[in-house]
Amino acid sequence: MILCCGEALIDFLPENSAEGAIRYRALRGGSIYNTAIALGRLDVPVALFSGISRDVFGGMLLKGLTASGVSLKHVRMSDRPSTLAFVTFEDGHARYSFFDENSAGRMLTRRDWPKLEKKVEALHFGSISLIHEPGASTLEALLRREAKKRVISLDPNIRPAQIANRRAHLARLNRLIAMADIVKVSEEDVDWMTGKTDASATAAKWLKLGARLVVVTRGAKGVEAFTSRLALNFPAETVKVADTVGAGDTFMAGLLAALRQAKLLDKTSLRAIEELELEKALAFASRAAALTCSRPGADPPWAHELA
């Protein structure tokens, strides 16, 4: 089983009405939530550790988890409000405005920590849940607790508008990267974190810190992947793009699913992964992400669509 740890929220996507006015459609979202949904749809045993509100939006989130086969065992229900994100698009890329103050997910503390069974093979962390307190420190401490026993995957999924203290957030991410086995970033993340466009230099630094696999997604330009022995460039799938919402989260899920299917989702196997094994995992993840891009909103594919 894979446990996804972090935010679940409602995305409001803009639409043009017949009268020309902009209206918003409420959709389930959040990077960690999306990854959990995508894993469930790919027939991977998965659970979500998150705070979810008892409000109407929380009900929507729970319904989506159940429909996609995600376990609710580690969900923490709360009377606090749901996190809301209003989305705009610039050149096809999503930009977000979050309403997160005092939310159900943000206010998680160590008292909410899950007790994990041996069958939990990996934990996935990332995105805005690592920014705001007390939830960010709660998740960092949980990652530290589990890092020696289980595979840790990390997707920083940088949202600059939410980060008031860049230096502090970078320090946290560097601590987490040093404990992570798999680090997935976009090239925009790399630019924000390092100011460099050379992903190989950044990957080399993170591999030296302790990561076993670093993957950099580059949109239509494909994917770069690095281990201590390998450096791969993998082309993107050709697809007519509706939007990119949830594409990176689906890629992350596809990568984890493929590694698990190939029995590579453990610390020893990840360190020794062969080129063909990594190519197969990247190909599966890229196909999954491409399907998500082909339809509006974060709507990850089901396993039968990738058969």
Secondary structure, 3 states (H helix, E strand, C coil): CEEEECCCEEEEEEEECCCCCEEEEEEEECHHHHHHHHHHHCCCCEEEEEEEECCHHHHHHHHHHHHCCCECCCEEEECCCCEEEEEEEECCEEEEEEECCCCCCCCCCHHHCCCCCCCCCEEEEEHHHHCCCCHHHHHHHHHHHHCCCCEEEEECCCCHHHCCCHHHHHHHHHHHHHHCCEEEEEHHHHHHHHCCCCHHHHHHHHHHHCCCEEEEECHHHCEEEECCCCEEEECCCCCCCCCCCCHHHHHHHHHHHHHHHCCCCCHHHHHCCCHHHHHHHHHHHHHHHHHHHCCCCCCCCCHHHHC
